[in-house]
Each structure stands twice: as C-alpha cells, then as structure tokens.
C-alpha cells in the first residue's frame, strides 16, 4: 500500500498582512474569519450559502468570552492537515493557535481557499467537466453542379 507524500502549506503563517481586508478581519473580527474558513472547508469551497453569522462564528465568540477561542483554530488546523494531506503535527498546531492567532487564522483561510479552488474543474479546458460537449453545426447548402 502506497502512502501519499505530505504537502507543504501553500501559504506561510508569516504572510499575514495580505490581503488587507482579511488581515483586518483576523485582528478585529476573528470569529467571522474562522466561520468563513470553516464554511469553505465544510462545503468544499461553495460560498453560495455563506453567512458571516454562522454557527462556527458564534461558537468562536462564545469560546472567546471564556478565553478559549484558540482551541477551535487548533482543531480546525488538524482537520485541514488531514483533509488536504498537509505537513505538520499537533504540537505545531498548538503553537500556531496560541502564539499568533490572527496569523494562524489568516493562513488557514487562505490555505482553504487555495486548496478548494485547486480542486475545482476549470471551464472550457479540454478534459475538464462539461467542457467538450458536441454542438450541432448549422448545415450549409451544398453547391449544385450541372453536367452537360
């Protein structure tokens, strides 16, 4: 039985200043960023039914009220490593969640977005889903030749 090689994270935890909007969310409304990341991961990137006021966001807020909000990103990071076959371990997950929560939340959000977009088929590419459908061509009248 072959084992899959673990993949490195596409985004580094230290690249937490871009995009600026996500950076602001991670510092001032981390519950919203956590909720968005969980929703994207749970729905395989489908954001059509996303609401910033979701269960994950509310749970994060409740945990923050008692000083335990770091537990949820810790657990989510482990879930991400399992789903996307990423490098890391529980000890590193704990360090990321406890030492710089905003950077950890940003890394998770960007990583899930990247991984889910990678898995989606691109439209109009040969070999991709629904891209090679036969389209009936309009028929032109054939010229008639007269023989004498």
Secondary structure as GFF3:
##gff-version 3
##sequence-region A 1 148
A	DSSP	alpha_helix	20	28	.	.	.	ID=ss1
A	DSSP	alpha_helix	30	42	.	.	.	ID=ss2
A	DSSP	alpha_helix	55	65	.	.	.	ID=ss3
A	DSSP	alpha_helix	70	84	.	.	.	ID=ss4
A	DSSP	alpha_helix	90	99	.	.	.	ID=ss5
A	DSSP	alpha_helix	101	119	.	.	.	ID=ss6
###
